[in-house]
Amino acid sequence: MANNIQAIRGMHDVLPDQTPRWQFVEQQVRDVLATYGYAEIRLPIVEKTELFKRSIGEVTDIVEKEMYTFDDRNGDSLTLRPEGTAGCLRACLEHGLLHNQVHRLWYYGQMFRHERPQKGRYRQFIQLGVETYGMAGSDIDAELILLSYRLWQRLGILGKVELQLNSLGTIEERIVYREKLVEYFNQQPELLDEDSKRRLLSNPLRILDTKNPAMQALVENAPTLMSYLGAESKAHFKGLTDTLDALGIIYTINQRLVRGLDYYSKTVFEWVTSELGAQGTICAGGRYDGLIEQLGGKPNHAVGFAMGMERILALLETREDLDTIQSIDAYMILVGSAAEKSGLLLAEKLRDCLPNLRLQMNCGAGSFKSQFKKADKSGADYALILGDDEIANNEISIKFLRKDVEQRTVTLAELIELIKN
């Protein structure tokens, strides 16, 4: 007997008993974004490989090691998107959305990176991205942080996360800082691990983000970027922190926070947690004004963030109330051939009269006992029972499954009023 085909490593199924939690989080996300006036944009999963090489950088781990890239039948190099910012910006440039316009956008969907799977890090993962264009001030930076803060409140995880901030300044300021950083690390090359030696040549700021305990003292004593910021960058960052202070948002300034992609400038931020082990970042973003020109557009302003939904769901694992989220309200039990013939018609009448009613009808016959077990297992609040006697009297019985209420037999009109109330 042939072995069953299994899912690809790092690409997981979300089973029916898990989807109510996902739907709950997704609905909260949609509601919060709507209250801030953000519009949804839907983007392709596959893009030209060149898009990510130009935006992320060819000497990054994502491009060098993690992208799912292939040649199509025309010989074009295509890539499953490893992140969403580049594709969103590509769409805005392609369709002329950035010409003297301001946009607040969001997208949601699968991203792909070929890396070692572990809890909170998968090869196919779901990401929410929020991007804004055309706004230069720190007020939009603050709005994005406040939006995410409100989402944590709605999800009940605010007490499990911490906000960290930093400023990366302008590209020109980082060039000066980069030289000082390389000079510092070159004084003690024996203390660098192999990964850091490679980054010293390509992206030395990433060394500051190392998780190697043996390098922590070296990193702690490294020059700080904040010391090399100009007046404009400092004023922008102060505008952000002053706003957060005025609103009582608690944060930590982490001068080692650099983000993994080259296109960030000025504000960067992360929401982190200590409850998910090594994968402690659940939401991260910042300003990336320079990326628009990098992709062929005119100079403009951009700031956004992305959050990994699997990590959000992992933080909600202890919320037992989410285990009781219902997928249906009522389960219809059909007893006898007459009821089986009339069941679909009655169910449709109920759906017409009660558009929000989530009603599941038993299909495939079965004894009353087996159908009742299905009704109870479904999680419905009540069972609607239709048998030969009910058909003859133009009635239906209702049995409450979660309350100690006596079973009743009512007319269709009475049932509709009963469910409404």
N, C-alpha and C positions, 0 to 999 in steps of 0.2 A: 504494500500500500504506500502510495507516495506521501511524502511529508506535506503537511499543510503549509501554505505560504503565509509568512508572518510579516508584520509591519517592519519597515526599515528602521534600523537602530536610531534612536533619537527623534523618531517621528511617531507621535502617539495618537491613539484614538481617544475621543471624548465620548464616553458611553452615556446612554439615556439617563442613568441615575446621577450623572455628574453635570449634565447640561443645565438643569435649573439654576445651579450656582453661577454658571457662565452667563446665563440670560439675565440673572439678577444684576451682576456686575456691569454687563453691557448696557442694561437699561439705565443704571445710575450714571454711567459715562455719558450716554446720549442726553439725559436730562440736564446734567451739569453743563455740558457744552452748549446746549440750547439756551440756558439762562445767561450765557455770556455772548450769545450771538454768533457762534461759530458755525460754518457751513461745511457739509461733508463733500469730499472729493473722492472718487473711486479710481484707482490706478491699476495698471497692468502688473501682474506678478513677474513677468519676464521683461527685461530691458536690454538694450545693447550694452555689452561689456564695457565699452569705452566710457559710458556714463559714470560707472563706478570707479574706473581708473582715474578719471579726471577729477571726480569729486572727493572720493575717499583718500586717494593717493596710492601710487603703485607700490610704495615701500611700506605698506601697512600689513598687519597680520590678516586682515579681512581679505584684501586683494591677493596677497601672496599665498595664503594657506586655506582660507575658509569658504571662498565663493564656489557655488555650483555653476560652472561655466561649460558650455558646449557649443559646437558648430551646428547650425541648422542645415537643411538641405540646399540652401543657397550659398553655403559657406560663410554666412555671417556668424560672428561670435556673440552669443547671447548668454545672459546670466539670470538665474533666479534671484530676485532682489534680496540682498543681505540687510538692507535698511531702507527706510522710506523717504528720507529727506531729499535725496538726489532725484528720485522719480517724481516727487511732488513739484519740485522746482522745475524739472524738465517740462512737465505738463503746463505749468504756468507760463513759462517762456514760449513754448510751442503755440499756445493759444492766446498769447498777447494779454495775459491777465495782470502783468506787472507795469503796464504803461500808465503812469500817473494814477495808480489805483492802490487802495489799501485792502488787504484780504486777511481774514481769519479763517483758517481751514483745518479740517481734521480728516484722517483716514484710519482704516482699521483692517487688519488682515495678516496673512501669513508672510513671514520672512524666513530666509534659509541661510544657515551657516554650517559648514562642515567642521565641527569641533567636537571635542570629547564630551559626550552627554553626561550630565549630572543634574541633581535636583535644581530646578530653576534655570537650567541652560540646556536647550535642546537644539537639534538640527533643523527642525521646523518648529517655529514658535509664532505666537500671535502677538502683534504689537499694535498699540494705539499711538498714532503720531499726530501732533498738533503743531501747525506751522503758521506764522504770521509774516506778512510782507508789507513794506512801505512805511514802517514806523521806526523812527530813530531813537526815541527817548527811552529812559529807563522805566517809564510807566507801563509799557507793554511787557517788559521783562517781569515786572511785579505782577501784572495781571495773570500771566501764565503760572506763576508760583501760587497765586491766590486761587486760581482755578483748580490746580492739583490739590491744594490744601482743602478746599471745599469738598472735593471728591473723597479724600481720606475721611473727612467727617461723615459723609453720607454712607461710606462703606464700614464705618466703625473701627478703622485701623489707625486713626491719628496718633494714638498713644504708642504705636509700635514703630513709628518712623521718625527720622530726624532730617532736617534740611541743612545741607552744606552748600556754601557759596564760595566763589572765587572770581577774580577778574583776570583774563588772559591778555588784556590790553589790545593794542593794534598789532598788525603784522610787523610793522617797523620796530615797535617796542620789543616784540618777541625775538626779532633777529638779534638785537643787542643783547638781550638776556640769554639767548641760546649760546652766543659766544662765551659769555661768562660761565654758563653752566658746563659747557664742554671743557673749558679751561680748568674748572674746579674738579670735574671727574677725572680728567687726564692726570691730575696730580696724584691720584691713588687708584691706578688701573687694576691693581691686584685685588681690590675690594669689590670689583664689578663682576656679576655673574655673566654667563655667556649671552643671555638674552639682553642684558643691559649694554654689553659691549657692542652688540649689533645695533641697538637703538642709539648708541652714542654717535653712530655715523649717519643714521637716517632720521631719527626723531628723538633727540635727547630729553625733551620734556616728559616723554612717557616713562623715563627712568624714575621720575618722582612718584609715579603711580605703582611702583613695584610692590608685590606682596611678599617678597623674600625677607624673612626676619633678619637674616644676616646683614642686610643692607640698610636697615632702618636708621641706624646711627649716622651713616654716611648721608642718607637722604635728608635727615633732620637738620644737618649742618650745612646743607647746600644753600646757595644764594636764593632769595625769594623773588619771584617775578614782580610782586607788589612794589618792590624798591625801584623798579625800572619803569613804572608806569608814568605817563605824562599827565598833565593837568586835566585834559579832557576825559581820559579813561578813569582817573580817580573821581572826577565829578560825577560821571555816569554811575559808577559803583556806589558812591555815597547817596545819590538820588534813590537808588534801589533800596539800600539798607535803611535810609530814613523813612521810606514808605512802609517797609516791613515793620520797623520799630513802631511807627504810628498806629499800625493795625494790630500790634501785639503778636506778630508772627515770630516765633523763636527760631534762631538759626545759629550755625557755627561757621565762621570763616575758616576754610581749609585751604591754605596756600599751596598744598600739594595736589589739589584737585585740578586736573588738566584736561580730562576727557580724551577719548582714544582717537578722535578724528581730527585731521589737520585744519578743517575749515572753520573752527570756532574762533571767536574774538570777543573781547570784553567779557560780558557776563557768562559764567557757566554755573550750573547748579546740579545737585543730585539729592534725591530723597533716598535715604539708606535705612536699613533695618539690621538689627543684630540677631534676628530670629530665623534667618535662612542660611546660616553658615557663610561660606565664601561668596555666595551670590547675593550680596547684601544690598545692591543697588536695584531699586524697583522702578525708578523714574529718573531720567537725566536729560539735560538739554542745555541750551544757551543760545547766544547770538552768533550768527554766521554771515555777516554782511558781505564778506569777500567772495563767498561761493557763487553768487549770482554772476559776477564778472567771469569767474573761473569757468562757468558753463556757457559763456558767450553772451550774457545779458549786459545791460547798462548798469552802472553802479546803483545799488539800492540797499535796503535794509531788510534783514530777516532774523527772526528768532523763533525757536520752537523747542519742543521736547518730545520724547518717546518713552513709553512705559511698557514693560513686558507683562502681559496679562497672566501668564502662568505663575509668575512670582506674586502678583496681586492675589490670585486664587489661593496660593500656598499660605499667605498671611490670613486668609479667611477660614482656614481649615478648622480652627477652634470655635467658630461661630455655629453652635448647634442649631440655632433657629433657622439657618438656611437649609438644613436637612429636611425641614417640613414644608419647603416651598412646593406648592401643588402644581401639577401639570394639567389636571382636570378637576371640574367641580362635581360632576355627576356621572354615574355609570348606569346604563340602561340594561336591565335583565329581561330577557324575552323567554317566556315559558309557553310552549305549544306552537303548533304550525300557524295558527291564526295570528299570534303575536309576532312571529318571525316575519310574516308577510307585511304586517302593519307597522313594524318597528321603524323602518327607514322613513316612512311617511311621517310618523309622529315626531321622530327626531328632527326632521327638517322643519316641521311646524314650530317646534320649540326654538330652533336656531333662528328662524325668521322673527319670532316674537321676542327673543332674548339674545340679541347679537353678541353679547359678551359672555354668554354661557359656554363653558368648556365641557362639552358632553361627549362621552365615549360610549358607543353602543356595542353590545356583545355581538360578535360575528362568529359563525362556525358552530352554532347550536351549543349543546352541552346541558347537563342536568342543572337543576336549580342550585344545588349545593356547590357545584364547580363554578357556576357563574357568580354566585355570591362570594366565593373565595377570590375570584378575579376582581370583583368590585371592591372588596376590602383592600386587596393588595395594590389597587390602582392609586390609593391615596385620596379618592374622592370623598367629599363631605357626606354625600347621600347616594343611595341606590334608587333608581326608578324601576318599578317592577310592573311589567305588562304581561298578563296571562289571559286565558280564555274568558274568565269571569270579567276582567277589566274591559276586554274588547266588547263583550256583550252589553256592558253597562256604560260604555263610552267613558271609562274612568281609567285612572292609573294609581298605583300605590307608591308611596314614598317612604323610605326607611332611612333615618339618619344614622350614619355609620360612626360619627365621632362624638355624638351627644346622646345622653340618656333621655331620648324622646320617643314616645310611642309611635309605632308605624301608623300611617294614615292612608286612606283611600279617598282621592279627590277627583274632581273633573279637571279637564285640561285648563280651563279658565282659572280655576282655583289654584292649580299647580303653578301657573305663570305668576299669579299674584304672590303666592307663597315664596317662590324663588326670588322675585323682585325684592321682597321684604326681608 
